[in-house]
Amino acid sequence: MRVIKTTKSLCPVDLRVLDAELWEVDGQVLMKKSCPEHGNFEDVYWSDYKEYLRAEQYRDHGIGLSNGREPKVGCPRDCGLCRNHMTHTTLLIIELTNRCNLRCLICFAQAGAKNGTGDLSKEQLRSILEYAQEINYPLRVRGVGNSGGEPTLRDDLPEIIQMEKELGYDYVLIMTNGLRLAQDIDYFKKIRDLDAWLYLQFDGVTPEPYIKARGLDLWPIKQKVLENARKIGYNKIALIPTLAKGINDDQVGDMIRFSAENSDIIKFLVFQPVSFSGRIDTTKLKEMRITNSDVIRLAEEQTRGEIKKGDFFSLPMNQTLARMITKGGQNQDFCVHPHCGLISIVDYEKGKLIPVPRYIDNEKLYKNMRKGFELKWSRPRMMWSLMTSSILHISPKLWFKLLPKLLTTRSSKSITSLLTNWLPETWLTIGIMHFMDPYNFDLDRVQNCALHFGVIGKDSKPRLIPFCSMNSIHRLSMNGKGELTEADLIVLAKSQEQATQLP
């Protein structure tokens, strides 16, 4: 038992800022903190200390953010992005509306307004989209997620997507429960024609998880969305399960196999361990909490070892991988905190799940290429190192699989190209992204967050807020219209006045 690191966190009761410590205890990583008014708090940060360390070795801050706002009351009280932030925006998320056609029992956005008062105007949306590019300059933000509420309730969604495309966002997502796409195939065709991706809420392959998490059986709806996708020739689908113990943690393997069997239309499966913010029963924290390392353990157990824990790697590895694919270019920043998420790719052949990382000595390839980027080798030297390292550390079997793609695909600066042109059709990308809440809030992670909400500030100007800071703190001061209000100052000032030290 020992202290791993110190950080800042929150009191889950009143959100005052606290000092916190991460401890290794019996092979787990625990967060410990103490509030002078509400007592001690302890939560599981990562369930496997060895996997925590393996993820840490890929920490990469990228080139840093140079255009952040000047902080006024201190991080994380006035996120926006401030100059303390370490990473650029990989994915901009905009809540187009607070309206929703469901009222899920688990919802970090607490969506459910029945009228249109929560809709951001197109002028506000444009200002957010333009501001995201401005604050991230000289890099470009190419990914934008249209969220809610339920974004498909906006009849002008196709027009919004067209505007995003015109402003240079080439990886456009629709974060949806799928109800309208299941019921209105003509509307689905409009989405297809705009070349947008679906991030489809998906909690399992039987009715039970939906009944527990959403309050009704949505399994037939999900099947209908996939059926309609095949009918119209659409293949840009990512399934997004919110994972919680006692709800659907017994279906991790089933969801992986289902996605692989349908990899002609499903390209991503991204598990999101449940976050205890927004609409959720926080009294069930200990019985429902699940972490990234739990997910990879369940994947190994429930696929009977076809996929193993060691087949997953920390997300910052994407930074070096992307620069390799784009032949050394620094066109986008894929950096994110090493403990935010994990990723792997599987090839589904003849009913078998074959993890692609087993064909690559990832650690040696990664370390050699990252060294070159850090030392700023010349482009010819970098290309020579890439060629020799690839020969040494990538199996000929994988080269044979990729050769047709490599010969027909040019180097690209586009996320869309990387996702659609480089990956064979039988490949499925499996991701895990654990969003934080006031119980496991870690300021180190927030300052290295690459998923940023675009909102309108109380001064009517656009503002970007890191994902977990938004859901843990700033959402409390939203007015239901995608705008911050004066209440923001009240909540955050209280956090500042009552900041305390861990005894």
N, C-alpha and C positions, 0 to 999 in steps of 0.2 A: 504494500500500500504506500503510494507516494504521490506528491503533487506533480502534475505534468506541465501545467501552465496556469497563468493568471489572466483574467480578462474582465470585462465589464458585462453585467447582465441586468435583469429587471426583477423587481418584486412583482410576482404574478397578481398581487392584490391591487396595488395602487400605481404600479409602473415606475416607481422611483428607481433611479439607477443605483445598482449595487456592485461592489467588487465581488468577483466569483472566482472559483478555482476548479480546474479539472483534475480529478484524481484517478489513478489506476487502482482499482479495488477488485481483487479476485478475478482478474482477467477482463474486467469491464472498465469503461471510462465513465465516471460519474461527474456531474456538475454539482457543486456545493456552494451555497450562498446563504447569507443571513440578513434578515430585515429587523431592525430594532423594534418595530411595531408588530410585525406579523410572524416573526420567528424564522426558523431554519427551513430551507428548501433543498431537496436533493432529487435529481432526475438522472436517468440513463442518457448519456450523450452518444456513446457508441457502445454496443454490447460486446465488442470484441477488440481488445487492446492491440493485438497483433495486426489486425486489419486497419486499425486507426493509424498505426505507425507506417504500414505499407502505403496508405493513401498520402500521408504527410510528405513522403519523399518526392512527390510530384508537385509540391507547392511552387507556384510560378506567378509572380505579380505582373508579368507583362511589362509594358513600357510606362504604365502609370497614367493617371488622369491629370491633365494640365489646365483644364478650364473650369474647375469646380467652383461652386459658390463660396463666399466667405462665411464660415460658421459664426453664429451669433451667440447661441446659448450652449453649444457643445454637442458632440456626437453621443448618442443617436437622436438627440432631442429635436434637431432641426435639419434632418436629412434633406438633401435636395438637388443634386449630389454636391457635397461639400468638398473642400480641398483635402480632407482626411481620407477621401475615398481612393482606393487603389486600382480599381479596374474600370474598363469602359463598359458600355452597354452592349451586351451580346443580343439580348432580346428585350425590346420595348413592349410593355404590356399596357394596354389602354382599356379601361372598363367603359365600353360604349354606352351602357345602360345599366341601371340597377334593377330593371324589370326582369322577371323570370317566370317561366311557365311551370316551374317546380318549386317546392319549398323543402329542400333536403334537410335531413336531420343533422348532416355534417356539411358545413359550408363556411369557409373562412371569409367569404365576402358578405355573408349574411344577406344574400340577395332575396328579393321577393316583392319589390314594389309593384303595384298593380297598374299604375298609370305611367305616363311618359315623362314625368317631371325629372327623372333621373338620367335623361339622355344628354350627353354632351353634344353641343352644336357642331356642325361641320367646321365652322371657323375656329372653335376651340380645339378640335381634333387636329386641324392643320397646324395651329400654333404649337401644339405638343410635338407633332412629328418634325417640324422644322427646328424646334428647340433642342430635341434629342441629337440632331446632327450637329448643331452649333456647339453644344457642351462637350461632345465627344471628338470634335475636330482635333487633329487632322485625320483621324480614322472615321470610317463610315459605319453607321448602324444600318444593317441590312435586314434584320429580323424584327417583325412586329406581330404581336399577338392581340387579336381582337377578342376581348373578354367581356364579362358582365358580372352579375346578371346573365342573361342569355342573349348573346349578340345577334342571333338570327331573328329576334323579335323586331329588330330594326329593318324595315322594308328597304331602307337606303343602304344596307350593308354592301351590296355590290358596288355602289357609287363610292363608298368609303374605301373599299379595297382598291378601286381604280385610282383614287387619289394617292393612296399609299404607294402604289406602283410608280406613279408619275413622280413621286418625291424620292425615288431611288430605293425603296424597300422591296427586295426581290424574294424574300422568304416571308410570306404572309400567312399567318395562322388564324384559324377560327376555333376558339375554345368553346365547345358546344356540348349540350346534353343529347343532341341529335333528334329531338322530337320533331322539329319542322322538316328536317331532311328525310325522316322516315315517312312523313305524311305528304310532302310536297316535292315530287321528283322534278318538276319543272324549275323550282327554286334551286334544287340541288344542281341542276345543269348550269345555272348561272354561276354558281360557285366553281364548278369544274372549268368553265370557260375562262375564268379569271386566274386559273392556275394557282389557287390557294390551297393550303394544307388544312386538314381537319385534325384538331386535337379533341378526340372524342372521349368524354367521360365514360368510363368502362370499369365496373367493379367486380366482374366475375362472369362465369360461364353457366350459372344457374340462377334461378330467381332469388334465392335467399339473401345474398349480399346486398342486392338492391332494396329489398324490403327493409333490411336493417339500417342501411345508410341513407336511403332516399325516401323511405316511407311507402314505396309501392314497387311492384314488379316491372322493371324496365328492360328485362332481358329480351323480350320480343321486339322492343323498339330498337335495341342495339343490333339485333340480327337483321331487322328490316333496313337499317342504314347501310349495312354491309351488302345486303342484297341489291339495294338501289345503286350502290357504287358500282357493282359489277354490271348492272344493266346499262349504265351510262358510260362505262369505260373509265372509271375514276380510280386512281391508285395512290393517292397521297393521304394516307390515313395513319395517324398515331393514336394508339389506345392509351388512355391515362387512368389507371386505377388508383384510387385513394385506398391505401392499405392500412388496416387496423387489426390488431389481435382480436379474435373472437368474431370478426365480421367476414373477412375474406383471406386471412393469412394462410388458410389451408388450400387456397386455389392459385398460389404463385406458379407452381409447375403447370397446372392446367391452362392458365392464361398464357404462359410462354408457348406451350405446345399449340394452343388454338391460334395464336398470332402467327407462329411459324407455318402452320398448315394453310394459312390464308395470306401468306407473304406476297401473293400477287397483287394484293390491294393494301395490306397492312405492312408498313415499313418500319414503324417504331412501336415499342411498348415501353412506356415510362411509368414505373411505379413511384408513387408519391406517399411515403409513410405519413400517416395522419398528423396534422398540426392542430394543437389545442388552442386555436384562436378562432374568433368568429362564433358561428353557431355550432356548438358541440357541448356535450356533457363533460365538463372538466373534472367531475368527481370520479370519472372512470379512467383517469390518466394512467395509473399504474397498470391496470388490466388491459388497456388498449395500446399503450405506447409500443412502437416498433421503430427500429433504427435501420440505417443503411446496411450495417453488418448483419442484422437479422434477416434482411431480404436475401442477401447472397447465400446465407446459410440455408434458408428455405428453398432457394432455387436449386442448390446442390442436393438437398434431401428429396425434394419432390420431383426432380428429373432423374433420380437414382444415379447421380453422378455424371450424367451426360454433360451437364454444365457444373463447373466447380467454382468455389469461391475465388480461386486464383485466376479465373478467366475474366474477372472484372478489374477495371483499373480506374483510378481517380480521374475526375473530369479535366483537371489542368493539363493532362497529357494531350488533350485536344489542341492546345496552343502549338506545341511542337509539331504534331501531326499535320495541322492545317498549313503551317509554314513549309513543311516538306512537300505537301501536295501542290501548293502554290509556288513551288520552286524558290522558297526563301522570302517571299513577299510578306510585308507586315501590313496587310490590307484590313484586317479585322483583329480584334482582341478577344480570344476565346478563353481568357483566364477567368478562373473562379476559385473560390477557396477549396482546398483539397478535401474537406470533410462535408462539402455540400452534396456531392453526388458521385455516382459510379457509372461506368459504361462498359458494355461488351457487345460483340457482334456474333451471331450464330448463323451458320449455313444449314439449311434444312434439306437433307438429301436422303431419299429412300426411307423416310420415316424416322431419320436420326437427326438429333441436334448436334452439330459439330461446331464448337467454339473456334472462331477464326484466330483469336490470340494464340492458340496453341501452335500455329504455323509461324509465329514470330517470337523472337527473343526480345520482347518489348523493352525490358529494362536496359539491355546493352544498346539497342538501336536508339532508344530515347536519350540515354545519357550522352552518347556520342554526338547526336545531332544537336541537342541542347547546348553542348559545349561549344559547338561551332557558332551557334546563334549568339551566345553570350560573349564570345571572343570576337564577334563581328568578322568572321572569315570573309574573304572575297567571294564573289558569286561563283567563279570557276572552282575555287577550292571547296566551297559548300556543295556544289553539284558533284564533284569527284567523291567527296565524303558520303553523300547520299547514295551514290551508285555503289561504292564499295561496301558500305554498311548494309545496304539492302541485299546485296549478294550474300554477305556473311550471315546476316541475322534473319532473313526471311526464307522460309522453306520453298524449294522449287515447285512443290504442289500448289502453293498459293500463287506463285508467279504464273503458273499455267492457267489458274482460274481467272486471274486478273488481266492476262495478256490481251484478250480481245478488247477490254475496256481501255487499257492503256494505249493501244494502237489507234483507237478511234476517238479518244477524248483529249482535248487540249487542256493545258493548265488553265485554271480558272480562279477568279477572285470572288466568285459568287457562291454563297451558301447553297442556293438551289442547285447549281451545277454539281457541287460536291455530293449532295444528297441523292440526286436523280441520275447522274451520269456515271459516277464512279462505282456504285455498289451493284453487284449482280442481283438479279431479280429474286433469287432464292435466299438472300441475306435478310436477316432481321436484326435491327439494332435494339438492344435492351438497355434502358437507362433507369437510374434510381436517383431521385431528387428529394431530399428531406428538407422541407421548409420548417423554419423555427417558429416558436411561440414564446410567450413570456416565461415559461418554465425552463426552457433550454437555450434561451437567447444568448448569443455569443457575439460580442461586438467585433471581434476579429473576423468572424464570418461575414457580418454585415458590411464591413469596410472592404471586403473582397467579393462582394456580390456582383453578378453580371446581369441579373434579371431585374429590371427597373420599371416601376409603375410610372406612367405619365399622368399627371393630374394638373388641375388648375389651382394655383395657390390663392390665398386669401386676398392677394393683391391683384387677382385676375390674370396673373402671368403664369405660364407653364412651369412645371417643376417635375423633377424626376426623384423618386424615392425607392430605395432598395426594397425588394420584395418582402423580406421578413420584418423589416422595420415598419413597412406600411401596415402589415397585418397585425403586428404586435402592439404598435403605438398609434400611428397616424390615422388609421381607419376610424378611430374613435371620434376624430374631429371632422370627418367627411359629412357633407350635408345631403347626401343622396343624389347629388348631381355631378359627381366627379370633381367637386370643389372642396378645398379646405376652408374652414371657417375660423372665427375668433376663438372658438373653443380649443383650437390647436394650442394657443398660447397658454391657456389655463392648465391643460393637461401637462404640457411640457415644462412650464414654470414650476409646477408642483414637483416634477421629477428632479429639477435642478435644486430646489430648496431642500429637498429631503434626501439628497444623495448621501450615502453613508459608506463606511469602511467595513470590510469583513473582519471580525475579531480574530 
